[in-house]
Amino acid sequence: MNDLTSMSRQEQDAPARVARLFAAQRNAFQAAPYPSAAERLVKLKALKNQISRYQDLLAEAMSGDFGFRSTSESKMFDLLGTTLDVNHAIAHLKRWMKPSRRATELLFFSNSVQ
């Protein structure tokens, strides 16, 4: 049964909540589409801190999403992997953001910037 009467209030509000979250993300991007390296580092470190801080809650939510999943498995495969990716981004961020010359692909060779 997919009618609204069989859905909980929280389930009914989910599409509106998702739309609000996407709008907030869009607005945040439009406010600062090209953050500096320092700003990116602050945000990456904050992300790493929040993953660590809420790892038990996140693992519990993943267990619910998968029907049942060991919290240690979720922490090891999902949260640890993400934390390692954040560490990698922190370590390479400045090099990744350095301007560098690029060769033009043969297909686009006739294009020019004016």
Salt bridges, closest charged atoms under 4 A:
ASP56 OD1 - LYS75 NZ 2.45
GLU73 OE2 - ARG69 NE 3.87
ASP78 OD2 - ARG69 NH1 2.71
